[in-house]
Amino acid sequence: MNWLDAIPTLLSAVASIAAAIAAFVSLRISKRSISIAESSALAMHHNSASLVYSNVVISLEETCRNLSEFCGNLDVQWSRELEDKDHYSLGGQNARPLRHVLSNGSEMLANYAFDNKSWNNSANQAIFSVIRRGVNGLNDSEYKKLLNKADGEYQSFEGIFGIPSKSSSIVSASAFRWVCYQLTKRVKVEDWKSIWVDAWLENGWLYNYQSEYLKIKPVLQEAKDSLKSEKLKLAHTSFPLDYNKELSMKYDEIISIINHLLNDCNSELLEAYKDWNYNEELSQLVICSMATVHFAKMQLDIIDINNN
């Protein structure tokens, strides 16, 4: 075959390949253009929702700043104050300071309550299950067994006994039961009574928590209503909020935080126990109250992170 005769065929093949490449490039450019157009339309469509979200986060961070600082102070200072009632030698040969017992216990309970599915996402129910279910079966035999394992150890109680199971009641967890033993052994019942009463007196720790919380409650509700209204406004448009995955996730997170603050950290939930008559449970009420405040601080810290 003469090579001159093959040239037209070769050129035709090259042209076909070039056309295919051009078509592929054109398709990619076209898809990219459509994607850019859709992204631009989405951004414009959700501009108001983005603005509402930003305004809510900024407003909450500013409004909740005092409560956030107060929660941090309560966690540290109230625990230190309670050491005045501590009979340290009754906690073992080399016991942890009472402030460590209180902070470790309240943080453990708050973490247990955080997003706990077995309590229908109710952190308040998880925290106060300690009171509602009761810490039953405390006895000297168990106390000595736990004491032998914990005395002289300076890691967290979860590090010694294990993290409480999310699928079981925390009152059955050795780490939390150890906290309860330490509180009842080291502080007298009558002292827990005076601690609880004093906390609700004017300028007491729980009185002041309630005062700070009530300042932000209307702002929380207004923020929630604003977010839900904006989300509803977009629900029946061409681009509902869930089309914008990043913004939708931000909405879900901030609404979840607000719900926790409204439903789980409400000072009225603590006030319901203000006149508790079962003195032997007052040490556990103090831990539940500290855990509620610690849980509130956890939520407020997330708002602060989102604003920075």
C-alpha positions, 0 to 999 in steps of 0.5 A: 500500500502506497503511504501517500494513499494512507495519509487521508485515513491517518488524517481522518483518525487524528481529526476524530481523536481531536474532535473527541478530545475537544468534545470532552474538554467542552463537556468538562467546561460545560459541567464546571460552568453549570456547577459554578452557576448553581453555586452562585445561585445557591449562594445568592438564594441563601444569602439571607440565611447566612446573614441570620446565622452569623447575626445569631452566633454573634448575638449569642456570644455577646449575650452569653459571655457573662453566663459563660464566665460565671459557669467557669467560676462556679466550677472552680470556686464553689468546689474550693469553698466546699473544702472547708467542710471536708474531713479529708482523713475519711477519704482514704490514706492519700485521698484526692482533694475534695475539689478534685472529687467534685470537679471530676464527678460533675464533669463525668456526669456532664459528659455522660449526659452529652448527646446521650441517646438512651435518654432521648437526647435529654441531658437533663434527664440523664443528669438527674437520673442520679436523683430519680433512680437513686444511688442504691446499694452503697455499702462498706464492702463496696467502698473498701473494694473501690478504696483499695483501687483508688487510694493514692491514685491521681488520674481521673476516676474514669482512668481508674475505674473506666468510663461510665457506659452510655447504655447503662445508668451512671449510678451503676458505674464504679467511677461515679459511685466512688464520687458518691462514696467520697462525698458522703464519707467526707462531708457530714449530712448536716453540712450538705444541707447547709451547703444546699440551702446557702446555694439558693440564698441571695448571691448564693451560687445557684441563685446567681446562676439562675439570675444570669440564666434568666437574662439570656433565656429570651435571647435564646428563644428569639434566636431559635425562632429566627433560625427556624423561621429562616429555615421554613422560609426556604423550605418550599423554594427551589433551593431548600436549606439542605441543598447547602450542606455546610450551612444546613449543618451549621443551622442544625448545630446552633439550633441543637445548642440552643435547645440544650440551653433552653431544655437542659440548662434551664435554672427552673429545672434546678429550682424544682429541687430547691426544697428537697427533703431527702438530706442523704441525697443532697450531696448528689444534688450538688453534683447534679447542679454542678454537672448542669452548669458544666454542661451549659459551659460546654454548649456556650464554649461551642458558640464561642468557637463558632464565632472565632 
